[in-house]
Amino acid sequence: MFRTVTDNFLASPQISTDDVAEAAKMGVTLIINNRPDDEDPGQPAGAAIAAAAQDAGMAYVAIPVTHAGFSVPQVEAMREALDGNDGKTLAFCRSGTRSTLLWALAEAHDGRDPETIAGEAAEAGYDVSPIRSIMDAFAAAK
């Protein structure tokens, strides 16, 4: 269920509180929730995932992304969360796609090569082509 994008970044569809313990066993030290609460009926509340993360000794950050798209403050919040974590990060949303796209934008915003980022995402089964022009613009601005 968890897809390895890089050695330190995993993406996933919606997780449950039980999945938090599995993530901890894999060395995850930060969970990033990119899903707004109540997006789907029956989806676990972010507060429940946050509590499970805290119980497992992990950090938790919510950076909800709706289907309206991404904003620079969300990209900056993702970068800050990633930079503040020394271990593995698990980001999740409905399918893992928004989490991976936000990660890709944060990486490009930080100056990493968009082609490398796209390759890492593709190896994990994610397509960053919908945001590739934004990645290129971020990288060119560095």
C-alpha positions in Angstrom: 0.0 0.0 0.0 2.9 2.4 0.8 4.8 3.3 -2.4 8.5 4.2 -2.1 9.2 7.3 -4.1 12.6 7.9 -2.6 14.5 6.4 0.3 12.9 9.0 2.6 9.5 9.7 1.0 6.6 7.3 0.7 3.2 8.0 -0.7 -0.1 6.2 0.0 -3.8 6.1 -0.5 -5.9 6.9 2.6 -4.4 5.2 5.6 -6.2 4.0 8.7 -5.0 4.3 12.3 -3.8 0.6 12.1 -1.6 1.6 9.1 0.3 4.1 11.4 1.9 1.2 13.3 3.0 -0.4 10.1 4.5 2.9 8.9 6.4 3.2 12.2 7.9 -0.3 11.7 9.2 0.9 8.3 11.0 3.8 9.9 8.5 6.5 9.1 8.9 9.4 11.5 6.5 11.9 9.9 3.0 11.5 8.4 1.7 14.2 6.2 -2.1 14.2 5.5 -2.9 15.8 2.2 -6.6 15.0 2.4 -9.2 17.3 3.7 -11.5 15.8 6.3 -14.9 14.7 5.1 -13.8 14.3 1.5 -15.4 10.9 1.4 -18.0 9.4 3.8 -16.3 6.9 6.2 -12.8 8.4 5.7 -10.9 8.4 9.0 -10.7 11.9 10.5 -7.3 13.6 10.4 -7.4 13.9 14.2 -7.6 10.1 14.6 -4.6 9.6 12.4 -2.8 12.4 14.2 -3.5 10.7 17.6 -2.3 7.4 16.3 0.9 9.0 15.0 1.5 10.7 18.3 0.9 7.4 20.1 3.5 5.8 17.8 6.1 8.5 18.5 5.7 10.1 15.1 5.1 13.6 14.0 2.0 14.5 12.0 1.2 17.5 9.7 -2.0 18.3 7.8 -1.6 20.0 4.5 -5.0 19.5 2.9 -5.2 19.7 -0.9 -8.6 19.9 -2.6 -9.3 19.1 -6.2 -9.0 22.9 -6.8 -5.3 22.5 -7.1 -2.1 23.5 -5.4 -1.0 26.8 -4.0 2.4 28.2 -3.2 1.7 28.2 0.6 0.9 24.5 0.4 4.2 23.8 -1.5 6.1 25.8 1.1 4.3 24.0 4.0 5.3 20.7 2.3 8.9 21.8 1.9 9.0 22.9 5.6 7.6 19.6 6.8 10.0 17.6 4.7 13.0 19.7 5.8 12.0 19.4 9.5 12.0 15.6 9.4 15.2 13.6 9.7 13.6 10.2 9.0 11.2 8.8 6.5 8.0 10.7 5.6 4.7 9.1 4.6 2.3 11.4 2.8 -1.2 10.3 2.0 -4.4 11.4 0.2 -7.2 9.5 -1.5 -4.8 7.7 -4.0 -1.4 9.0 -3.2 -1.3 11.2 -6.3 -1.9 14.6 -4.7 0.7 13.8 -2.1 3.2 12.8 -4.8 2.4 15.9 -6.9 2.8 18.2 -3.8 6.1 16.5 -3.0 7.3 17.0 -6.6 6.4 20.7 -6.5 8.2 21.1 -3.1 11.3 19.3 -4.5 11.3 21.5 -7.6 10.7 24.6 -5.6 13.8 23.6 -3.6 15.8 23.5 -6.8 16.0 19.8 -7.6 16.0 18.7 -11.2 12.4 18.1 -12.5 13.5 15.2 -14.7 15.0 13.4 -11.7 11.9 14.1 -9.7 9.6 12.9 -12.5 11.7 9.7 -12.8 11.4 9.0 -9.1 7.7 9.5 -9.1 7.3 7.3 -12.2 9.2 4.5 -10.6 6.6 4.6 -7.8 3.8 4.6 -10.3 2.9 8.3 -10.2 2.7 10.7 -13.2 3.8 14.2 -12.6 3.1 15.5 -16.1 0.0 17.5 -15.0 2.3 19.8 -13.0 5.5 19.5 -15.0 5.4 23.0 -16.3 5.1 24.4 -12.8 8.0 22.2 -11.7 10.1 23.5 -14.5 9.2 27.1 -13.6 10.1 26.5 -10.0 13.4 24.9 -10.9 14.3 27.7 -13.4 13.7 30.3 -10.7 16.4 28.8 -8.5 
